[in-house]
Amino acid sequence: MASFIKDVHKAVQLKLFTDITYLKTVQEFRNQFERIEEEIAFDFPCVFIEFTAMDSMSLGQGVSSIDFLMRLYLGFEALDMSNGGIKYNGNIVLENLDFYDFQNDVHKCLNHYRPNGCSALQRTNIEQDTDHTNIYVVKMDYIFHGIDQATDVTNGLQETGAPIELELGIDLIIDNPEIRTGKEII
C-alpha cells in the first residue's frame, strides 16, 4: 500500500494544478527561495508544500490518526513590483498587486478541500516573507486530520468462508454435570 503522507501530498498537488491553470510549479519545500541561485530552475507562480508538524496517535491494528500542519510557500515573481504606488507628473501609477489574486486563488482552491482519508483543510495563518528580491513570498498554514491505514494489519487478512467441521472419533457427553462444570459432584 502506498504511503498515506505521499498520497496526501499528491492530492494537494493535483488539486492546485487542476484548479489554478496558470500555476507553473508545485513541489515539496526544500528552501528553494533561499537557494534560488543554486536551485534547479522552477517557474513562477509556484507553491511549495511542507508538512511542518504531523502529530500521530496509534488507533490500534496498525491504523494511525494524524493531525497535520501543512505550510504552503507561495511564490510570485514580479520584476516590476517596486514600480507604482506613486504620483508622477500628476499621474497616479498603481503598483502591481496581482500576487493577492494568486494568494486568493490558492486559498479558494484548498479551503475545505478534503484529500482522501482526511478532514477538510482549514487555513490558520498567513505570513509574508519579505527577504527576497523581486519575489513575493507568502506562507499559508492549513490544519487537517487524517486516518493512515497504510499499515492496517487487517488489510492482509483473508476471509475463510464457512467454519470447518471438526471430526472426532469419539462421542462427546454433554449431559454429564461434572464434565460441564469442571466440579466433582459429591
Disulfide bonds with the S-S distance in Angstrom:
none
